[in-house]
Amino acid sequence: MTTGSGTVLVVEDEESIADVLAIALRYHRFEVMIAGTVREALTLAERTRPDVALLDVMLPDGDGRALGHELRERRPDLALVFLTARDSPAEIVGALGFGDDYITKPFNIDEVVARITAVLRRTLPHARTGSRGGTPMADVLPQRPPLRYGDLELDETTYSVRRAGHTVELTPTEYALLRFLVRNGGRIVPKEQLLRHVWQYEHTPPESTVVETYISYLRRKLDTLGPPVITTRRGVGYGLA
């Protein structure tokens, strides 16, 4: 696992996307704050002084690029990375004219973490873990009750997984997929819904086998500790036994 060095302000109004981003970044030990609107973002940025802002371009109460401009005026040292569903040259040039990087949707979670890490390496004077300029991080994650299903236990604070008392090492994507299945209990979740909530695909690529691949990864890690826990409904989706 990589070690995060800095605080990330995620500004994204779609809860499922913000949730997956937070899971991946916190898994890699970044401090993470989440805002769903321009107003929330400005308040959090002023109160906690993040190192990088990950900004959705389309927000319910304003434009992410305008928000980026305002954040930069207040904090010239703040790194900016934009999330956009548009990939036209004009859109990219507009974002990179004053931002540090951009990421198009749908995105790969691991790529987002890598891009954030690279931006912070370029923009921070030196590696800093747990503080900024000698000031303690203002944002502390609240303790949250674990998610449980059968002999599975998912710790929502440390993003760790245990089955039958044994620790299971999962990647951020594997964790996000298992978490979504656990939250849906014994229901069968369609493949299209998994692609939308875990991988942010708005339109399902007909040739995509990413769900099948990650289900096989989970089975390989979980089934060694007990009976098969993930069920398949052919032509429909997946659920927990």
N, C-alpha and C positions, 0 to 999 in steps of 0.2 A: 504494500500500500504506500502511495506517496504521502508526504507530509505537507499539509497546507501551510502557507505562510502569508497570512493576511485575512482581511474581512471582505466578503462579497455581499453587495446589496443587489438582490434579484428583484427587478421590477417587471412583473408579469401578471396580467389580470386573470389568466386562465389557471384555476387552482391546480388542475392535474399536471400542467406543465411546470408550474412553480414548485410543486411538490416533488416531482422527479428531479428537477435541478437541485433542490435543497438536499435531497437524499444523496445524490452523487457527490456534491461538494462537501457536505459534512462527513461523508464516508472517507473522503480524502483529507479530513481534518481542517477544512477551512471553517472560519466563523461565517455564518450565513444569516442575513436578515431578508425578509420578504415584504415587498410592498405591492399592492395591486393597482394603485393610482399614482398620479403625479404628486398629489398633495401628500400622500403617505410617504412617498419616496423622499420628498424634500424635508419632511420632518425627521425621518430616520437618518438621513445623510447629515443633518445638522447635529443630531443628538449623539450619533455613534461614530462618525467620521470613518467610513469604510475606505478600503484601499482601491477597490474596483467596483464599478456599477455595471451590471448586466441588464441592459435596457431593451424591452420590447418596443418596437417602433410604433405599434398601434396600441394606444391605451384609452380607457373609457373616458377620461377627462382631459385628454391632451395628446400631443405628439411626443414620442420618445426622443426624437432628435432635438426638439425644443427643450425638453427636460435636460438632455445632455448638455446643451449650451448653458442652461442656467446653473447646473451643477458645476460645470467648469468655471463659470464666473465666480462662484463661491469658493471653489476648491481647485485651483489650477493644477494641483498635483494628482487629482483623482483620475484614475484610468477608466476609460469607457469602452465597453464592448456591446455591440448592438445585435439584437435578435430580430430578424426580419423574414417574412414569408415571400418577399419580393427579391428577385436576383437580377434585376435589370442593371446595366452599367451605370445609369444615372442614379439609381438608388444606392448602389455600392459606393460610388464616388461621393455622393452626398453624405453618407455615414462616415466614410474614411477621411473626409475633408478635415474633421476635427476629432474623430474617435481613434481608438487604438486598434480595433479589430471589429469584424462583423461575422455573424454566424447565420446561415439561412435555415429556415424550417422546411421540412422536418430535419432534425439534427440527430447526430449520434452523441449519446451522453458522454462517452469517454472523450470524444473530440472536444466537447465543451470544456471539460476539466483540463484537458491539455492546453487549449487556447487560453483559458484563464491563468493557468500556471505560467505559460510563456509570456503573457502580457505583464504579469506581476514581476517576473524576473527582469523584464526590460525597464519597468517603471519604478520599482522599489529600489532604493539605494543599496540595500543589502537584505538578506533573508531575515524575516522577523516572524516568530511564531508566538502567538498569544499576546502581542502588544504592538502598538504603533507609536514609534518615537518615544518609547519609554512610558507611555500611558496605557494602563490596563484596558483590555477590551471592555466596552460598556455593555455588550449584548451577551447574556448568559442564557443558554438553552434551558427551558423549564423541564423538570422531570416529568416524563409522560409514562402512563401505565403501559406495560407490554401488550402486544397483540398475541392472542392465543387461539390455536385451533388444534384440537387433539393433543398430541405430544409435541407440537410445534410452539415455539415462543420467539417472538420478534421484539427485540428491545428498540423502542422508538427513539431513545436518546442516544444510544451508542451505535445503532444500526447493526447490531449483531444478531445472530440466529442460533438457536439451540433446538435440537430434536432429541427427545428422550434423555435430556440432561447433557447431551454432548454438543459442543460448539461446532457449527457448520460455517466454513469460510466461503462467503459468496462475494461476487463482484457487485458493483452498484446496480447494474442492469438486472442481474439475477435477483438481487434483493428487492428491487422495485417490482419485478414480475411476481415474485412469491408474495410480497406484501399485498398486491392488488388481488391475488387469488384468495388470500386469507381474509381480506376485508369483505370479500363476496361470499364467504362461508362455503356452504356446500353447493352453491349455484354454479351452473355451467356458464362460463364467460365466453362469448363469441370471439373468434380470432380477431375480427375487425375491431372490437372494443379494446382488446389487449394492445393492438398496434396503435390505436389512437391514444390510449392513456399512458402506456409505457414508452412507446417510441415516437409519439406525436405525429403519426402519419394521419393526415386528414383524408387522404384517399388511399385505399389499400392497393399497393402494387401487386398485380395478379401473380407475379412470379416469386414474391417474397416468401422465404422459408425461415425468416428470422425467429418467429415465434416457436416453430417446431425445434429449431436448433437450441434455443435457450431452455425450452421445456426439457429437452434431453439432458442439458447440463444440470438442471435442477434435480432431475431424477437420479442422475449418476451420483450426486452428492448426498441426496436425502435417503435414497432407498437402501443404502448400506447400513442405515441405523434403524431400520424397521420395515414394515410392509409398505408396498407402494402407496404413496400419498396423493399423487396427481393422477386424475382420471381423464380420459379422452372421450369425447363424444364426436365420432367421425362426422366430418362435414359441418360441425357446429363450432366446437371450441374445447375449453379445458376447465377443470374444476378440481376441488379437493375431495378425497374419499371420506 
